[in-house]
Structure formats: C-alpha cells, structure tokens
Amino acid sequence: MKPAPVKPTVPFSALEALDIRVGTIESVEDVPKSVNLVRLVVSFGDHRRTVLAGMKQERANPAEIQGRQALFVVNLEPRKIMGEVSEAMVFDLGSPDGITPVLAVPERPVPDGTRAG
C-alpha cells in the first residue's frame, strides 16, 4: 500500500473539538434491509449509545467485535441512517486506503469513557 498524501494542516483547536473516547461494544446486530450496516450498542461507562457502522460487508462475522473496546467519536451530531439514529462514530483504520478496516483500539483495557488525546 502506498500511503495517501497528508491532508492540509488544520489548527490544533480542530482536534481539541473532537471528543474521542473508549467504549466497549456490548452487542452487534444486523440492521434490517441494509446491505452494509450493523447496530452496535456501546458502553461508555456512565451511559450507552447506539452506533451504526457500515461493516457488514467488511467482516465475515461482524459479531466478532462484541466485547471489544474501541475508539469512538462521541460528540458528532446524531445522524439518522436507514430510519435509525447513530449517536457516535466508530474510529477505524484502513477504509479510506482500500484496506479491510480494523478497529482503533487501546493497547490494554482502560475504563469505558476514557478520553483520547
């Protein structure tokens, strides 16, 4: 793989505006009538959120990520997709580069809700 060019420089405040946290994926469910979407229920320690992720075609068994911790962007506006609301975005690696995506995960378990940055 040849890495893509680095995107234009942004002010540090743009990064500080994102709230990226660790969450544990408690369940992975199929989104009916969707070719790509799965519904994740994710624990962030003091609350849970529903996250829709387009990973149905990327994995032979999307349920394999159940119980895993991953990074999520939690302060995006909720987004309605296929009639359901997604309350965060899973932070994965590889998709923009044409690589089968993998989860961005902490190197060891940390409490749910731990902030990145």
Secondary structure, 3 states (H helix, E strand, C coil): CCCCCCCCCCCHHHHHHCCEEEEEEEEEEECCCCCCCEEEEEECCCCEEEEEECCCCCCCCHHHHCCCEEEEECCCCCEEECCEEECCEECEECHHHCCCCEECCCCCCCCCCCECC
